[in-house]
Amino acid sequence: MKLQFDKYCVRSWEEDDAPALAKYANNRKIWLNLRDAFPHPYDLQNARQFIEGVQEMQPETIFAIATETEAIGSIGFQLGQDVHRHSAELGYWLAEPFWGRGIVSEAILALTDFAFQHFNLARIYAEPYASNVASVRVLEKAGFQCEGRLVRNALKNGELQDQFMFAKVNSGFRIKR
Ligand SMILES: CC(C)(COP(=O)(O)OP(=O)(O)OC[C@H]1O[C@@H](n2cnc3c(N)ncnc32)[C@H](O)[C@@H]1OP(=O)(O)O)[C@@H](O)C(=O)NCCC(=O)NCCS
């Protein structure tokens, strides 16, 4: 899979991405805005395990954000289950040297279009920490609506955090009977 935008793309993870992944993911500023399942510190072994895991995924829903020469971030969605099987949660991070160039806003637009086209989804949502101004802005720029504030919803870095519920809905969704 490859979605090109400008000089960047969203594409499948490759084994050779491990060194770049370990280099860029090993950043406390990134870890602070993600779940604790994201390792910190982040080493080559973590990178190899992650890539192996996503390569085994069926279907593939987690991708690299990349330049022509290296992976510089990750973006993906987790499909809901049971009564939430028509919804998916979006997650993403970008290497710090590339922040502020509009890359993730474009990546979200491309990936949500792809997800709505290829998966039977009524909605895609994200739950940024309320303190994560950049992520909130990125979601707004990618056409997500803020549906509310989840007060004291997460325990991160030893503190309770509010989160926002942001979602984009698929107007073309039809229930298959
Ligand atoms: C959040 C993140 C993905 C943004 O990626 P990015 O490619 O730099 O985002 P963009 O360049 O598309 O847009 C960033 C926007 O936030 C704004 N912004 C960034 N930091 C800000 C701050 N501290 N206060 C206000 N606005 C801020 C930028 O000005 C820009 O908005 P603009 O285009 O209207 O000027 C990136 O910073 C990151 O990986 N952060 C750590 C991990 C993370 O937070 N993941 C998301 C978890 S929900």
The ligand as a MOL file (V3000), in Angstrom:
LIG
                    3D

  0  0  0     0  0            999 V3000
M  V30 BEGIN CTAB
M  V30 COUNTS 48 50 0 0 0
M  V30 BEGIN ATOM
M  V30 1 C 0.9810 16.0510 16.7720 0
M  V30 2 C 1.8980 15.8040 15.5810 0
M  V30 3 C 1.5280 14.4660 14.9640 0
M  V30 4 C 1.6820 16.9450 14.5730 0
M  V30 5 O 2.3360 16.6310 13.3360 0
M  V30 6 P 2.7760 17.7840 12.2980 0
M  V30 7 O 3.0420 17.1750 10.9780 0
M  V30 8 O 3.8450 18.6100 12.9320 0
M  V30 9 O 1.4360 18.6260 12.2230 0
M  V30 10 P 1.0790 19.7690 11.1560 0
M  V30 11 O 2.3320 20.4630 10.7220 0
M  V30 12 O 0.2140 19.1590 10.1130 0
M  V30 13 O 0.1830 20.7570 12.0250 0
M  V30 14 C 0.5350 21.1680 13.3140 0
M  V30 15 C -0.3800 22.3260 13.7060 0
M  V30 16 O -0.3290 22.5030 15.1200 0
M  V30 17 C 0.1010 23.8130 15.4030 0
M  V30 18 N 0.8740 23.7420 16.6330 0
M  V30 19 C 1.9600 22.9780 16.8870 0
M  V30 20 N 2.3630 23.1520 18.1580 0
M  V30 21 C 1.5040 24.0510 18.7030 0
M  V30 22 C 1.3990 24.6680 19.9810 0
M  V30 23 N 2.2390 24.3500 20.9680 0
M  V30 24 N 0.3960 25.5440 20.1920 0
M  V30 25 C -0.4700 25.8500 19.1970 0
M  V30 26 N -0.4230 25.3000 17.9640 0
M  V30 27 C 0.5670 24.4220 17.7360 0
M  V30 28 C 0.9020 24.2440 14.1950 0
M  V30 29 O 0.9790 25.6580 14.1130 0
M  V30 30 C 0.0510 23.6410 13.0770 0
M  V30 31 O -1.1250 24.3730 12.8400 0
M  V30 32 P -1.2500 25.4290 11.6030 0
M  V30 33 O -0.9830 24.6480 10.3330 0
M  V30 34 O -2.6670 25.9260 11.7050 0
M  V30 35 O -0.2170 26.4820 11.8470 0
M  V30 36 C 3.4000 15.7820 15.9970 0
M  V30 37 O 3.6720 16.9800 16.6690 0
M  V30 38 C 3.7440 14.6070 16.9030 0
M  V30 39 O 4.1170 13.5440 16.4370 0
M  V30 40 N 3.6220 14.8070 18.2260 0
M  V30 41 C 3.9520 13.7400 19.2270 0
M  V30 42 C 3.0230 12.5230 19.1160 0
M  V30 43 C 1.5510 12.8920 19.1460 0
M  V30 44 O 1.1560 13.8730 19.7530 0
M  V30 45 N 0.7230 12.0680 18.4830 0
M  V30 46 C -0.7100 12.2590 18.4700 0
M  V30 47 C -1.3770 11.5560 19.6200 0
M  V30 48 S -3.1290 11.8810 19.6510 0
M  V30 END ATOM
M  V30 BEGIN BOND
M  V30 1 1 1 2
M  V30 2 1 2 3
M  V30 3 1 2 4
M  V30 4 1 2 36
M  V30 5 1 4 5
M  V30 6 1 5 6
M  V30 7 2 6 7
M  V30 8 1 6 8
M  V30 9 1 6 9
M  V30 10 1 9 10
M  V30 11 2 10 11
M  V30 12 1 10 12
M  V30 13 1 10 13
M  V30 14 1 13 14
M  V30 15 1 14 15
M  V30 16 1 15 16
M  V30 17 1 15 30
M  V30 18 1 16 17
M  V30 19 1 17 18
M  V30 20 1 17 28
M  V30 21 1 18 19
M  V30 22 1 18 27
M  V30 23 2 19 20
M  V30 24 1 20 21
M  V30 25 1 21 22
M  V30 26 2 21 27
M  V30 27 1 22 23
M  V30 28 2 22 24
M  V30 29 1 24 25
M  V30 30 2 25 26
M  V30 31 1 26 27
M  V30 32 1 28 29
M  V30 33 1 28 30
M  V30 34 1 30 31
M  V30 35 1 31 32
M  V30 36 2 32 33
M  V30 37 1 32 34
M  V30 38 1 32 35
M  V30 39 1 36 37
M  V30 40 1 36 38
M  V30 41 2 38 39
M  V30 42 1 38 40
M  V30 43 1 40 41
M  V30 44 1 41 42
M  V30 45 1 42 43
M  V30 46 2 43 44
M  V30 47 1 43 45
M  V30 48 1 45 46
M  V30 49 1 46 47
M  V30 50 1 47 48
M  V30 END BOND
M  V30 END CTAB
M  END
